[in-house]
Amino acid sequence: MAARAIRSRDVDMTAGSVVSHLLQFAFPLLIGNIFQQLYNTVDTWVVGNYVSNEAFSAVGSVGPIVNLLIGFFTGLASGAGVVISQYYGAHQFENVHDAVHTSLAMTAILGVLFTAAGLLITPTALRMMKTPADVMPESSAYLNIYFAGIMGLMLYNMGAGVLRAVGDSQRPFYYLVVCAVLNTVLDLVFVIIFHMGVQGVALATIISQFVSAILVIVTLLRTDSCVHLRIRDLRLHFRIFKQIIQVGIPAAIQMALTSFSNIFVQSYINYFGADCMSGWTAYSKIDQLILLPVQSLALAATTFVGQNLGTGNVPRARKGMRTALFMSECATLVLIAIVFLTAPHLVIFFNSKPSVVEYGTLFLRWISPFYVMICVNQIYSGALRGAGDSKTAMIIMLCSFVVFRQIYLFIMANFISNTVIPIAMGYPAGWFIASTATLIYVRYFAKFDKARIVDSAGKE
């Protein structure tokens, strides 16, 4: 295993320029995520321009249902990434090997379970979202195909997470580019040439995801790094599995429950009809692009903090967290200005119907100025996970994005103003609560004084 320690594509963040490491990690991740959002965006663009307004609303409004399962798995994957990054920072390469194989074995098992779960929950979740009757058939068709192929997305996300945990964010980026281009081509072929509608869009997505999964798995099989994959070694190492669960389950619960809560948020939006749903769909796609810089830097902060705490370098870990926050605020302010000025044109790209453009522009101009608040909770939560403290982030996020937001929406809709903009402002209200609580915790209570995972392993 010593020969498979650190190789050229791995990045040791425990020495050298903090800014340089964060940029070198986050930039390929950012561009890769742009391409990932691109193939999601192409789905909605194609159906919005070549199928129907109902199809556009269907594809765009099912995000909370998809994220209910994907969010849970993403949380578990983040736990695996933290475990691997801390062992990597501590140069405990045998533990890195065991963590990689445990993570991928867990993914294969969960992939089968999530396929069945997704198909089972689709009808109930669509009813809970109060999906209009004219949108229901398209939404159901899209989700059934999507969940049937969810294994590809899960394998890619975990495999890419393994590579990123050792600082390699470049190859996951290349594979996302391939996936995005393939998805775009297949979307156009299935919808325009074969007239398959939302079924064609969903089929294009899962084919592209399986291709990206194959690419990342082949990379792990062929690498000479400590994350080299051996099929015969795939199994659950229960000590490692326990560590992944301890870090990942709080994040998984947080993401899954937030997505479940967003099903009810979507039901409030759906109340205002298909045009409002379409406007919200266009806003949501642009929202996902605006958040990419801060999300990329949050993942960079997780890996940076994890590796540096693995070596016991607390001051450097804290410096990385502060630097990532500053960088994310600067990038977000620039994007807010661009979005505010060009909002109608951005919405027209997705759907040119005047009432849809009006709704989408309202959402963008009311909500976008508040994105600066998101940077605090995203970067600091990422740093807390890198330190092995994902429970606090979970509690804060659930209280803000689930409990507070649902109370806000219930009171607003039933007692104050059942109009769409006050309802939509439930998102910024939740961001404010989450960022304030996270900032207070990190400033006064958090202890970035040890790598909990490495320490616990050393005690055994």
N, C-alpha and C positions, 0 to 999 in steps of 0.2 A: 504493500500500500504506500510505502514511502515514495516509491517511484511515481505514484499517481497523486502527488500532493498538490502543488500549485503549478498550473500551466499558463501559457501566454494569454489565453482569453479570460482567465480568472483575474479578478481585481482585488488586491489586498488593500482595504481602505484604512488600515491602521497606521499608515505613514504617508506623508506627502500633503499636497495642497487640499484643504477641505473643499473649497469652491470647485477646484478641478475635478475631484472625485465625484462630487454631487452632479456636476454638469455632465461628465462623461457617462455616468450611470443613467441620469434622468433623461438626457436628450434622445438616445436611441429608444428608450422606453416611451417617451412622449410621441416621437414620430410613429413608433409601432402602434401606440394606442390610437393615434389619429387614423391610421389605416384600419384598425379594428373598428373604430366608429364609422369609418368610411363605408365598410361593407354593411354595417347596420343601417347607415344613412341611405345607401343606395337602395336597400330594400324598400324603404318608405318613399324614396324619390320615384322609383319605377312604378310602384302601385299608385302613387299620387298623380302621376302624369300619363300612365298607360292603362290603368285598370278603372278605378272609380274612387269617389270620395269616401264611400263606405269601406272599401278595401284599405285606403290610407288610414282611416281612423282605426280599423281593426289591427293592422300591423303596428301602428304607433302606440296603441293604448294597452297592449298586453305586457309591456315591460315589467310592471309590478309582479305579475304571475311568474314570468320567466325568472326574475331576480329572487323570487322566494326560495327557489332551489339553488340557483347559481350563486346567490349571495351567501347562503349557508356553506356551500362548498368553498367559495372564495375565502371565507373566514378560516376554514380548516387549512386551506392551502397557505394562508398567511402564517398560521402556526407552524407549518412545516418549514416555511422559509426562514422564520426566526430561529428555529432549532438548528437548521443547517448553517445559517450565517454565524451563530454564536460558536458552534463547534469549529467552523472554518477559521474564524478569527483566533480561536485558541489553538489552532493547528492540531486538533484531535481528529485526524482523517479517518480513522476506523469508525468513529461515531458518525462522521459525515456519510460514509458508505452505508451504514445501517439506516440512517435517517432517510437517505434517498430511496432505498428499496422499500422501507416501510411506507413512505409517502405514496409511492406508485402502486403498491399492493392495495393500500387503502382506497386509492382512486378507482382501481378496477372494480372493487367490491361495491363502492358507492355508486359507480356508474350504472350498474345493473339496477340497484335499488331506486335511484333517482329517475331512471327511465320509466319504471312502473309507477312511481309516485306522481310524476308529471302528467302522465296520461290519466291517472285517476282523479287528480284534483282539478283538471281543466274545466269541466262543466260547472262544478260548484263555485270555483273562483270567478268565472265569468258572470254567474248570477249574482255573486256578492258585489261585483263591480257595477251592477245595474247596467250591464252592457245593453244598448238599445237593440231591439229585435232585428233592425235592418243591418246591424253590424255583427250580430252574433254568429251567423254561419261562417263568415270569413275569419273571425277571431278563432273560432274552434278549429277550423281546418289548419290554420297557421300553427297553432300551438301543438296539435297532435303530431304533425310532422316534425316540428322543432324538438319536442321532447323525445321522440323516437330516435333522434340522432344526437342526444345530449352528451353521449360518451366522448365524442370527438372533442368537444369544447373542454370537457373536464380533463382529459389527458393532456391537451395542449396547455391549459392553465397550470396544471401541476408541474409538468415538465419544464415550462418556461420559468416557473417560480423557483425550481431547483437551480437552473442556470443563473438566474438573477441573484440568488442567495450567495453565490460565490463571485458576484460582481459582473457576470457576463449578461449584459442587456442587449448586446448587438445582434446575436443570432436569433433570439425571439423576435426582434424587430424585422429581420429579413424574412422570417417565415410569415409574419403578419402581412407584409407587403405582398407576398405570393398569394396568401389567402384572400386579401382584399381584391386584388386584380382578378383572381379566378372567380370570386363571388360576383363581381360586377359583370363579367362576361356571361356567366351562367344566368344571372338575373335577366339580362337582356335577351338571351337566347330562349329561356323558358317562358318569359312573359310575352315578348314581342313576336317571336317566331312561332312558338308552340301554344301561345295563348293559355297558359296554365294558371294565370292569376296569382293569388296569394300562395297557392300550393307550390307553384314554381319558385317563388321567392324563398319560401321556407326550405325547399329541396336544395336550392343553390347554397343557402347558408350552411346546412349540415354537411354537404359535400365539401365545401371549402374548409370547414372546421376539422373534418377528418384528415384532409391533406396536411393542414398545419400540425395536427397531432402526430401524424406519421413522421414529418420532418423533425420535430423536436425529439421524438423517441429514438429515431435513427442517430441523431446527434449524440444523445446520451449513451447509446450503444457503442459509438465509435470514438468518443472522446478519451484522451489519456489523462484526464483530470481525476481528482478524487471523487467526482460525481459520476464516474463511469458506471453504466448500468449493465448488470449481468442478469439475464432472465432467470437463471437457476437460483439466484440469491433473493428473488422476490418473495418476501414474507413479512409478516408483522413482527418486528422486534418489540416486545411489549413495554420495555422500559422507555424506548424511543417513542412508541405510540402514545404512551401515557403523557410524555412531555408535549407532543404535538397537540393532544387533546386539551391539556391544561392551558396552553397558549391559544389554540385555535378555536375551541368551543365558545368562549366568550365572544370572540369576533364573529363566529358563525351565527350564534344566537342573535347578536346585535343586527347583523345584516339581514338575516331571514325575517326577524320580527319587524324591522324597518320596512322591508318590502311588503310584508303582510299588511302593515299599517297603510302603506301606499295604495293597496287595493281599495281601501275605504276612501282615501284621498281622491283616487281616480273616480270613485262613485259620485263624489260631490261634483267633479268636473263633468261627468257624463250626464248629470241631471240637466245641464244646459244645452244638450243636443249634439248632433254629429258635427256641426260646424265648429262649435266650441272645442269638442274633442280633437278635431283636426288642427285647430289653432294651438291647442296644448301639445299635440304631437310634434308640430314644427318647433315650438318653444323647447320641448324636451330634447330634441335632437341637437339643437344649438347649445342648450345648457350642458349637454354631455361633452361637447367640444371645448366650451369655456373652462370646464373643470379639469381638463386633461393635464395642464401644467402642474397644478397643485397636487393632483393625484400621483403624477409621476415623481414629483419631489417628495411626496409623503412616503412612497415606496423606497426611494433612495435613502430617506432618513431612517426608515426601518432597518435596512441593510447596514447603513453606516453605523447607527447606534449599536446594533447587534454585534457587528464585528469588533468595534472598539471596546465595548463592555466585555467581550470575550477575552480581550487582553488586559482588562482592568483599567483602561485609559478613560476615566470618567470625564475630565475636563474636555478632551477631544470629542467625546460623544455629545456633550452639552453644546459645544461650539457648532457641531454639525447640525444639531436641531435648530439653533438660532439662525444659522446661515440659510438653511432650507426655508424657514419661515419668511425671511427677508426676500429671498429670490421669488418665492411663490406670490407674495403680495405685489411685487413689481410687475410680474407677468400678468397677474389677474387684473390690475388696474388698467393696463394697456388694452386688454381684451374687452373690458367693460366699456371703455370709451368707443371702441370700434363697433361693438354690438349696439350700443345705444343710438349711434348715428345712422347705422345701416339696417336697423331692425326690419322695416318693411321689405327691403330687397332680400334679406335672408329668408324671410317667411315665403316669399314668392317662389324662391328656388324649389320649395317643397310642394307648394299648392298655391295656385294663383287666384282661387276663388276669393272675391273681395271680402266676404264676411270672415273667411278663414284668416286672411291677411290681417284684418282688423283685430281679431282675437289674439293672434300670435304676436303682433306688434305690442299690444297692451301688456301681455305677459312679460315679454322681453324688457320693455322699458320700465315696468314697475319693479321687477324682481332683480334684474342684473346688477344694479348698484350695490346690492347687499352681498355679492360674492366675496368681497374682501373679508367678511366674517368667517367664511368657510375655511380660509387658509389656516386659521388658528386651530380649529378642532381637527382638521385633516393632518397637518404636520405634527402637532403634538401627540395626537392619537397614534400616528405611525411610529413616533419615537418611543412612546410607552410600550407598544407592541415589541419593538426592537429590544427593549429592556426586559421583556418577558411579562410585563404588566398589562395584559389585555382586559382584565376584569374591570378596571376603572373606566377604560374607554367604553366598554360595553354598557356599564351602568349609566354613564353620562349620556351616551347616544340614545339609549332606550328611553330614558326619562325625557329627553328633549324631542326626539324624532317620533316617538310612539305615544307616550303618555301625554305630554304637554300638547303635541300637535293635534291629537284626537280631541282633547278637551277644548282647545282653541276652535277647531272646526265645528264641533257640536254647538258651542255657545254662539259662534258667529252665524251659523246657518239657521239656528232656531230662535235666537233672541236679539241679534243686533242687525245684521245685514246679509240677507241671502242673495247677494250678487257676486259675480264671479271674481272680481279683483280682491275683495276682502278674503274670500275663500283661498285664492292663490297665495295670498300673503302669509298663509300658515307655514309655508316653507321658510321664508326669511325669519319669521318669529322663532321657529325651531332652531335655526342656525345660530341666532343670537344667544339663546339659552345654552346651547351646547358649547359654543366658543367661550362664553363667559365662565362656565363651570370648569372647562378644561384648562383655561388660563389660570384660574385660581388654584386648581389642583397642582399643576406643574410648577407654579411659582412657589407655593408654600408647603406642599405635602409630598410631592413625588420624590423618591430616592433613587437617583441613577447612580447607585453605589456598587453594583455588582451585576455580573451576568448570571441570572438565577438558574438558567438551564445548565450551564457549565458547572456551576457550584454544586447543584443537586446531583449531577452525574459523578462529580468527584467524591461525594460523600458515600456513594454506594459501593 
